[in-house]
Amino acid sequence: MDISTTTQPKSDQQNFDDYIAGPKTVTVSEVRKGSAEQPVEIHLTEFPGRPFKPSKSMRRVLVACWGPEASAYVGRQMTLFGDPTVRFGGQEVGGIRISHLSNIPAPMTISLTVTRAKRAPYTVEPLAGGEKPVQAVLDAIGSASSMPALKAAWDLAVKLGHAGDPVVIAAKEQRKTELTVPADDPLDYTDDMDGQVDP
């Protein structure tokens, strides 16, 4: 029995405590604008409703490695880990850092601010096999609770090149059968997913 799941904090975002048991590799499903204090929300396929809100240092890492256009991050993967040495207000409170990223050809080292008077190199390793995570697509399809959510999962499959995968197609069709759309729903998403008009 894995009791680590019982220690997870109830929160609307990823926290340091979530990574006490070890690092996690996650898939970006969407990037949204956040608050003034936490301006970036990176939503994750594996943790719906609990986005990763990167610190300024980790945002600098993402810009250096993946570029400034956040829409390009969708479908990519990162490995997050808890660093107990992260300081806030002069105290070590712990934080979440990035150790690996997909879609980078080699290790990348970025100079990050440690204190006002000190900078230090920070290296991110390439995440092998992280460019086309088919399991992330299947998870997104399986967790879709509505037709719009299923369409978003299918869009992810298309973006990652899995729209022709028989396993993904079968999963999408099964989930579409399980979901029901109210008769007065003005939106019909079936055409966008399979290219055909349902009878």
C-alpha positions in Angstrom: 0.0 0.0 0.0 1.4 3.4 -1.0 0.5 5.8 1.8 2.1 8.8 0.1 -1.2 9.6 -1.5 -2.7 10.1 2.0 -0.2 12.9 2.7 -1.1 15.1 -0.3 -2.3 18.5 0.7 -5.7 19.8 -0.4 -5.0 22.7 -2.6 -5.7 24.4 -5.9 -2.1 24.2 -7.1 1.0 22.0 -6.9 2.9 22.4 -3.6 6.3 21.4 -2.3 4.6 18.8 -0.1 3.4 17.0 -3.2 7.0 16.1 -4.1 8.2 14.8 -0.7 7.9 11.3 -2.0 10.0 12.1 -5.1 10.0 13.8 -8.5 7.1 13.6 -11.0 7.0 13.8 -14.8 4.0 15.8 -15.9 2.5 16.9 -19.2 1.4 20.5 -20.0 -2.2 20.6 -21.1 -2.6 24.4 -21.0 -0.9 27.6 -19.9 -3.1 30.4 -18.4 -2.5 33.9 -17.0 -2.6 33.9 -13.3 -2.6 36.5 -10.5 -0.2 39.4 -10.0 1.7 37.3 -7.4 1.7 34.1 -9.5 1.3 35.3 -13.1 1.7 31.9 -14.8 -0.4 28.8 -14.3 0.8 25.7 -16.1 -2.1 23.2 -16.1 -1.1 19.5 -16.1 -2.8 16.5 -17.6 -2.0 14.4 -14.6 -3.4 16.8 -12.1 -6.6 18.5 -13.4 -7.4 21.6 -11.5 -4.1 21.7 -9.6 -1.7 23.7 -11.9 2.0 24.3 -11.4 2.6 27.9 -10.7 6.4 28.4 -11.4 8.5 30.8 -9.5 10.3 33.6 -11.4 13.5 31.5 -11.6 11.6 28.6 -13.1 9.8 30.9 -15.5 13.2 32.1 -16.6 14.3 28.4 -17.1 11.2 27.8 -19.3 11.7 30.8 -21.4 15.4 29.9 -21.9 14.6 26.3 -22.8 11.2 26.4 -24.5 11.0 30.0 -25.6 8.6 32.8 -24.6 5.5 31.7 -26.4 3.6 29.6 -23.8 1.1 28.2 -26.4 4.0 26.0 -27.7 4.3 24.3 -24.3 1.1 22.3 -24.7 1.9 18.6 -24.9 5.4 18.9 -23.7 6.6 17.3 -20.5 8.7 18.3 -17.5 10.0 16.6 -14.4 9.3 18.5 -11.2 10.9 18.0 -7.9 10.7 19.4 -4.4 13.7 21.5 -3.3 13.8 22.0 0.4 16.5 24.8 0.1 14.2 27.2 -1.7 14.0 30.4 0.4 11.2 32.9 0.9 11.4 35.8 3.2 14.8 34.8 4.4 13.7 31.3 5.4 13.9 27.9 3.8 10.3 27.0 3.0 10.8 24.6 0.1 9.6 25.0 -3.5 9.2 23.2 -6.8 11.9 23.2 -9.4 12.3 21.7 -12.8 15.0 19.1 -13.4 14.1 17.8 -16.9 12.3 19.1 -20.0 11.3 17.4 -23.2 11.9 19.1 -26.5 15.5 20.2 -25.7 18.3 18.5 -27.6 20.9 18.6 -24.8 21.4 19.8 -21.2 20.9 23.6 -20.8 22.5 25.7 -18.2 20.9 29.0 -17.2 22.3 31.6 -14.8 19.8 32.3 -12.0 19.7 34.8 -9.2 20.3 33.2 -5.8 20.5 36.4 -3.8 20.5 40.1 -4.8 24.3 39.9 -5.1 24.8 36.4 -6.3 23.9 34.3 -9.4 24.5 30.6 -9.9 24.3 28.2 -12.9 21.2 26.0 -13.0 21.2 23.0 -15.4 18.1 21.3 -16.9 18.5 17.9 -18.5 16.6 16.6 -21.6 13.7 14.3 -20.9 14.2 11.3 -23.0 11.1 10.0 -24.8 9.0 12.9 -23.6 8.1 14.4 -27.0 5.1 12.3 -27.8 3.5 11.1 -24.5 0.7 8.9 -25.8 -0.3 7.9 -22.2 -0.9 11.5 -21.4 -3.4 11.6 -24.3 -5.2 8.5 -23.2 -5.4 9.9 -19.6 -6.8 13.2 -20.9 -9.4 11.3 -23.0 -10.3 9.0 -20.1 -10.7 11.9 -17.6 -12.8 14.0 -20.0 -16.1 14.8 -18.2 -17.8 16.6 -21.0 -17.7 16.9 -24.8 -15.7 20.2 -24.7 -13.2 18.4 -22.5 -13.1 15.5 -24.8 -12.5 17.9 -27.7 -9.6 19.4 -25.8 -8.1 16.0 -25.3 -8.6 15.2 -29.0 -6.9 18.5 -29.9 -3.9 17.4 -27.7 -3.9 14.0 -29.6 -3.8 15.9 -32.9 -1.0 18.2 -31.7 1.1 15.3 -30.5 0.6 13.3 -33.7 -1.5 10.5 -32.1 -4.8 11.2 -33.9 -4.1 8.2 -36.2 -3.3 5.8 -33.4 -5.9 3.0 -33.3 -5.7 2.8 -29.5 -6.3 6.6 -29.1 -9.1 6.5 -31.6 -10.8 3.7 -29.8 -10.4 5.4 -26.5 -12.0 8.6 -27.9 -14.9 6.7 -29.4 -15.6 4.9 -26.2 -15.5 8.1 -24.2 -17.7 9.9 -26.7 -20.2 7.1 -26.3 -20.1 7.3 -22.5 -20.7 11.1 -22.5 -24.1 12.6 -23.2 -24.7 16.0 -24.5 -28.0 17.8 -23.6 -30.4 18.2 -26.5 -30.4 22.0 -26.1 -26.6 22.2 -26.1 -25.8 24.5 -29.1 -22.3 23.2 -29.5 -21.6 20.1 -31.5 -18.0 19.0 -31.1 -18.1 15.7 -33.0 -17.3 17.1 -36.4 -14.0 18.6 -35.0 -12.9 15.3 -33.6 -13.5 12.8 -36.4 -14.0 14.9 -39.5 -17.5 13.5 -40.1 -21.0 14.7 -39.4 -22.8 12.3 -37.1 -26.1 11.2 -38.4 
